[in-house]
Amino acid sequence: MLGAAERGAAGPPGSRLHRYAKKPFHPSILSDDDMDSSGVLLWVKAEPFMVGALQIPPPSKFSLHYLKKIATYVRTRAIEGAYPRLSWSTWRHIACGKLQLAKDVAWLYFEIFDSLSMKSPEKRLEWSEILSNCISEDEIEKQRNQLSVDTLQFLLFLYIQQLNKVSLRTSLIGEEWPSPKTRSQSPDLSEKSSCHNKNWNDYSHQAFVCDHLSDLLELLLDPEQLSVSFHSTRSSVVSQEAVVALSFLLEGTVSGARKIYPLHELALWQPLHADSGFSQSSKTFSFCKLEAWLRAHLTGNPFGTSACLKSGKKLAWAHQVEGTTKRPKIACNTHVAPRTHRMVVMSQVCKQTLAKSSDTLLGAHVRIHRCSEAFIYLLSPLRSVTIDKCRNSTFVLGPVETALHLHSCDSVKVIAVCHRLSISSTASCTLHILTPMRPLILSGNQSITFAPFHTHYPMLEDHMARTGLATVPNYWDNPMILCRENSDSSVFQLLPPCEFYVFVIPFEMEGDTTEIPGGLPPEYQTALSQREQKIQVWQKTVKEAHLTKDQRKQFQVLVENKFYEWLVNTGHRQQLDSLVPTAAGSKQAAGPQTHRMYGGGHPLESRLGRTLAAWETWALLLLYKTAS
């Protein structure tokens, strides 16, 4: 159900986007004042670009020339599993044999597109179980051969990978080449500051579709509708199946309808036949009329990032910390957006702990931008997460149904269960991950450490079930390097078991999960067990020393001083300070720099003791012992 929002500009006057936005938006898109005579508004869907477009330049053979050849080829191989559904085996043949892609890369694009489909969590869990029962690569391949995707939509998906194609002209006048040293100087999260992250910039999505609309339509044409040079003609017609496929990218609404419709339903609506160019007799659309109709009605996405920032609900999840000049900015559109269009954007959360578990986050696309020296816990099922330009922070996330992407981050720790992880232009980060896909190392990365997922919270397994994520298969330790500049595997390492500790989430909530889902890899579990044995031996030694009361006090002071020094040197002092509760009865911050959020029936109560217990150092254990 759509709700009212304030009007906003669809780009600055004179800009390239402004000429595409026939009706400025961030509107109540149901207001008749904003409608033309036909009362139709169309916009570009955000998710195919946010989640589906990889943040790297596409393979050179994903160009329109080669994709048109594929479009012709698959139609001649319909009986071989190429059209209207494209099987994995046929795509593997095309990708590896004709496009010269590696098999792993071919499967990557196939799997990413498949993950965008609205499968039930039960179906996703069933597929994970099938793969976990395979004991060889041949068995896995046999199972993959049973998969297929919509052919025309898959071609569109391959084409929109051009979103992140590096333009020589753009690289000469602005930032486009990724680098861990490059940092934008924009002071806040706005359309200007986010322009380089095209995946989250709905202006870029709209401009891409408008600039390439003719190409997109030609890609969907039957071969006989193309000239010898593979272009449309004035008499070309578009099939209904092609317009249905275009609904992968476009949707809209009509005046008086409090509902979002896929493109094909609007184009086939009888009152719009004359405008959209649909012929009842041939059951096809005129190419020229359809293109003109689409251009006339394309406007900005009322549920995109810019709309969320301009007219979304501002959330008081964080506050400005004394000594900082930046004010946190957090906004969401969940009060007006349909469930599949939910979005939360947060920026400039600095030097504080923020924790949230609520319906606001449920199934939302989340962007975390320019946060520093922060501890952020988002303990709800999430659709996708992008962590952008953050530093010296820890992020603990609920299960991420589609994609988790890090870009231009320094010295951050991320702990998450996710379907897909990718990283670009990122340095000195540690990633504790449980994922059924190989982590993707894109361009511009340095000193990345992968480690097993090592925490839990009471609702975790329930949230994993709701997002269709299982504990197996788990490829956290087998990343895929996609960029030539990172072909040297030294760009990443696996965390040595001797440096591994479990992470305790310092909040309570209702739920049944009491241990790390799937357990730990044997070598890491062994390291923990050996450390525990050493601690027990040490405790016994202290007990058998038979210290006097004065000796115990002196020893306690010594240990406390060493422990305090350790807290300061490791940076844990700030995190502990932010977890110290305020006066009893307060339902606000759990300390001068903490925000514990309530919602969805899952209050997050700070548990300082659990955090302390997680740091199993000899000094900390002695403090507990002497305090008892």
Salt bridges, closest charged atoms under 4 A:
ASP34 OD1 - ARG7 NH1 2.10
ASP36 OD2 - HIS297 ND1 3.64
GLU47 OE1 - HIS365 NE2 2.94
GLU47 OE2 - ARG383 NH2 2.67
GLU80 OE1 - ARG77 NE 3.75
ASP104 OD2 - ARG438 NH1 3.04
ASP114 OD2 - LYS119 NZ 2.85
GLU141 OE2 - ARG92 NH1 2.40
GLU141 OE1 - LYS103 NZ 3.18
GLU141 OE1 - ARG144 NH1 3.82
GLU175 OE1 - HIS196 NE2 3.94
ASP188 OD2 - LYS329 NZ 3.06
ASP211 OD2 - ARG16 NH1 2.40
GLU218 OE1 - LYS68 NZ 2.66
GLU218 OE1 - HIS231 ND1 3.38
ASP222 OD1 - ARG75 NE 3.20
GLU251 OE2 - HIS341 NE2 2.63
GLU291 OE2 - ARG295 NH2 3.19
ASP388 OD2 - ARG367 NH2 2.26
GLU401 OE2 - ARG383 NH1 3.11
ASP410 OD2 - ARG183 NH2 2.85
GLU508 OE2 - ARG607 NH1 2.94
ASP577 OD2 - ARG573 NE 2.66
GLU605 OE1 - ARG596 NH1 3.07
